[in-house]
Amino acid sequence: MANPNVILPQKGKKNILVTSALPYVNNVPHLGNIDGSTLSADVFARYSKLKDRPTLYICGTDEYGTATETKALETKQTPQELCDEFHVKHKAIYDWFEIGFDYFGRTTTEKQTEIVQDIFLKLYKNGYLEERTTTQPYCEHPDHKAFLADRFVEGTCPKCQYDDARGDQCDKCGNLLDPLELINPKCKVDGTTPIPKDTTHIFLKLDKLAPKISEWFEKSSKEGQWSSNGISITKSWLTRGLEGRSITRDLKWGVPVPLKGFENKVIYVWFDACIGYPSITANYTSEWEQWWRNPDDVKLYQFMGKDNTPFHTVIFPASQMGTGDKWTQLNTLSTTEYLNYETGKFSKSRGVGVFGDTAQEIGIPPSVWRYYLLSTRPETGDTQFLWADFVAANNNELLANFGNFCNRVIKFVNAKLDGVIPEFSASYKDETFDFPAWIEEVNTALKEYNDLLEGVHLRAGAKKLMEISSKGNNLLQYRLDNAALAEHPERTKTVIGLALNLCNLLASVASPYIPSTSESLVKQLNTKLAFIPDTFEAEALKPGHKIGKAAYLFSRIDEKKIVEWKEKYGGTQASRAAEEEAKKKKQEDKERKKARKAEKKAAEAAAAASSEPKIDGTVKNLPIREKIIDKEGPLTTGASTVGESTAPKTE
């Protein structure tokens, strides 16, 4: 018998499957990580549920891969111990931020192994996998003696000269790398310089699947209105041409490769991470295929920072297509750029910025954090977390606009009308105020809000929420006080009835953004949270309905806190001094380089002048210097000139 509490698709309804990028368990998330994936997905999932759509929001910790093994070596734990610890930490952080997952799982499960190996073997059977002998870095240290997976090798990027590149990707220029390309490579475990050595791995033949991927991409990106940076990143991969990519590694921590002769290798995170979505769903319900093998009835929305784009738009769809099975595939992709901290980067090691485990120590409710992060969500370019703006968002928008409107009318009704909604009619007309026009304004703003949320424009949706609230303040202005009630009773009672019903609407449209605040508001209205309507129901709360007691929704933040918090979360004194020294050195190096270039240019000019031939009237063919273009180019940065990810890498 089916579990009645399990959310399943319903025939004839718009069924929505929502995922946010699975966070790695090698660190705690900072505000940017939360903003771009889990929080953004939560807003859309809550909105979808409040539109009365069967909606399932799935996430969990991504626990296999080199990053986990590397971190476990640093912390002197087993990979499983590390995963267990950070799974709990992540869940606690998301709970505090009121992220409403329907199920928060993990990838180190039997279901993950079962589904990953099933997809792997079907790809193998269908001719989309092949064995290749490759040369990989090998550590000869006497206590190690092992092949090194990408992230176990660090060195200088050959593309941009960044000196802290990983063996799989450069975080500065965005290029995917081969560990043997790195300049001055070192083993992350013991610092030994690795040697090249042959090993055999399994490759996913993306080139063979390229036509199918391109066709699907053109259709899905248009129909699902993907984020512009997600489109440009995917296009850059397809334009450059897809190549076979290794999906196995010489590691111990991962899903075993189900082929003879590969017993000491595992399937790599590039391949199996996205399969975590269906496997986590399978741990939620045995009827998981109703969500993941039902493309006719289910729409899939996926949220992430832009760095995760190709895994969701190329590798995972290719894996699905290659099985020949029926799969629910990505419909709408919402990717973000970077959220930076006070013009710099978040850095756990240097104590710079607010992280998920420190936000709650500050004493500001989750609703304020959620609203500010979403109102500055980096959708079309990098944005900054600024304490001054954080405080202003609370004091000037949440408190002065939203909170002031709701508190003022609820408090007045409690004080003057014993908490009972008076007789009123939404069709009432008065020569001093155009009530029908006001209702029409609310309806226009509500339609715009719905359109924005349907298109996953969450940042603009937050602003539209405040616009709807401001219409309530306009309604009350000069029309809600003792004199107005005495001198214009019918008009004032109409104002009260419409204002309380606008509070009821605000509770619903605010709920995706600030859920606990909405809960408080409906409690004060003595009602239940309503679905988000297409049209403002101006008489949903009827005359005679008794509301609850008024309570403050928000509190003012002292602006003196800005300096205090900037100091506290601006890094240690030593780290700040080191950062200033590094900036100074960088500037000096830049100036020296500039001076050398100027000297060289002057020398060349002088040499050219001394050897300049005399004009003899003949024309000579001079060679034309051609500019060499780097055909490689960055995979993400150059492609995503539009972008917005909430999660710059931490240092």
SULZIFEN-V277395 format. One record per run of one state. SS is the DSSP state (hx for helix, st for strand, lp for the rest). FROM is the first residue (numbers start at 1). LEN is the number of residues. If there is no record, write none. Layout:
BEGIN
ss->SS from->FROM len->LEN
ss->SS from->FROM len->LEN
END
This chain:
BEGIN
ss->lp from->1 len->14
ss->st from->15 len->6
ss->lp from->21 len->2
ss->st from->23 len->2
ss->lp from->25 len->5
ss->st from->30 len->1
ss->hx from->31 len->20
ss->lp from->51 len->4
ss->st from->55 len->8
ss->lp from->63 len->3
ss->hx from->66 len->10
ss->lp from->76 len->3
ss->hx from->79 len->18
ss->lp from->97 len->6
ss->st from->103 len->4
ss->lp from->107 len->3
ss->hx from->110 len->16
ss->lp from->126 len->3
ss->st from->129 len->11
ss->lp from->140 len->6
ss->st from->146 len->2
ss->lp from->148 len->2
ss->hx from->150 len->3
ss->st from->153 len->4
ss->lp from->157 len->8
ss->st from->165 len->2
ss->lp from->167 len->2
ss->st from->169 len->1
ss->lp from->170 len->6
ss->st from->176 len->1
ss->lp from->177 len->2
ss->hx from->179 len->3
ss->lp from->182 len->1
ss->st from->183 len->5
ss->lp from->188 len->7
ss->st from->195 len->10
ss->lp from->205 len->1
ss->hx from->206 len->18
ss->lp from->224 len->4
ss->hx from->228 len->13
ss->lp from->241 len->4
ss->st from->245 len->2
ss->lp from->247 len->1
ss->st from->248 len->2
ss->lp from->250 len->5
ss->st from->255 len->2
ss->lp from->257 len->9
ss->st from->266 len->2
ss->lp from->268 len->1
ss->hx from->269 len->4
ss->lp from->273 len->3
ss->hx from->276 len->9
ss->lp from->285 len->4
ss->hx from->289 len->4
ss->lp from->293 len->5
ss->st from->298 len->8
ss->hx from->306 len->18
ss->lp from->324 len->6
ss->st from->330 len->7
ss->lp from->337 len->2
ss->st from->339 len->3
ss->lp from->342 len->2
ss->st from->344 len->1
ss->lp from->345 len->2
ss->st from->347 len->1
ss->lp from->348 len->4
ss->st from->352 len->1
ss->lp from->353 len->2
ss->st from->355 len->1
ss->hx from->356 len->7
ss->lp from->363 len->3
ss->hx from->366 len->10
ss->lp from->376 len->7
ss->st from->383 len->3
ss->lp from->386 len->1
ss->hx from->387 len->30
ss->lp from->417 len->3
ss->st from->420 len->1
ss->lp from->421 len->9
ss->st from->430 len->1
ss->lp from->431 len->2
ss->st from->433 len->1
ss->lp from->434 len->1
ss->hx from->435 len->20
ss->lp from->455 len->3
ss->hx from->458 len->19
ss->lp from->477 len->5
ss->hx from->482 len->6
ss->lp from->488 len->1
ss->hx from->489 len->23
ss->lp from->512 len->3
ss->hx from->515 len->11
ss->lp from->526 len->20
ss->st from->546 len->1
ss->lp from->547 len->14
ss->hx from->561 len->8
ss->lp from->569 len->1
ss->st from->570 len->1
ss->lp from->571 len->2
ss->hx from->573 len->38
ss->lp from->611 len->41
END
